[in-house]
C-alpha cells in the first residue's frame, strides 16, 4: 500500500467516524446489549420450519419412535434463541433507557417465547391447510411433500404465520424482520399484521403484496403480482400520514384473484368472487361477482376517421 492509498483510507475512516456522519443512521442502544440479529432470526425460522414440517428441513430423518426427541431438542434450541432475540427487540424499541427495567424485560422475553412455543401446534394446523390448498389448487403438484419442499409460497406463508403469531403475542420488531426475510427470499411481501384465514394459497407468487390491515377469509387464492394495497394516506393537521387506520382490502371466503390484479383501499371483495388479471379495483365488489377487463368490439377505422 502506498502512502497515497493509506492517506485516502485514513481520511475516509475519519469522516465515517464523525458523529454527525452516522447520527441519522445509528440507533442508540443499551450498552453491552446486542441488537436483533438477522443471522439468529434465520436460525429461528429454520428451526420453526423443522418443527412444523418434521423431516423436510434439517439433517435428521424422522421416525415415529424418534419424533418426540427430535422436536424436543429443536424446541429447546428455538426457545433459547427466541428469548435472546425477543429481549434484543424489546431493548431496541426502548427510547428511554433510564426508565427501562432490564430484568423485567428479560422475564417478558421468556414469557413471550414460551407463549410462542405454545401456539406452534395451531400454527402447524393452519399451515397444513395452506399446503392442502396449494396441492389441490395446482394440477402440476404431484404430492404435498413436493409442495412443502418446492413452493416458494409455502416458505413465505410459513414466515407470515410465525411472524403473525409473534405479533399477536405482543413481540415488537422481530415479526417484521421475519416477514421481510421471506420477502427477500421469495419476492412475496406479506405484512405480519395482516389477518389471513385457513386454506390460503398463492400460485407462483412473485410480486404479491398484502398490506398490514388486509383481512383475508378462508380459501382465498392469489396469483403472482396481486397487490392488496392502500390508496393515498390521510394526513393529520401537521401534514403527517395518519397511521394505524384500516386502509387495505377485506377479501371474503372463496375468492380467487388472478395475476397482476390491483385492489386498493378499505373495500370488500365479497365471497365466491373472481377478480380477473390486470384489473384495478377501488370499489367494493358484491358476493359472487366476476370482475374482468372490458374488451371493446374490434373497430376498423378508415382513413379520415370514419368507420
Helices and strands as residue ranges (DSSP letters): H 3-16, H 19-22, G 23-25, H 38-52, H 67-93, G 97-99, H 102-137, H 144-150, H 152-169, H 174-186, E 189-190, E 195-196, E 201-203, E 209-210, E 215-216, E 221-223, E 227-229, E 250-251, E 256-257, E 262-264, E 268-269, E 274-275, E 280-281, E 290-291
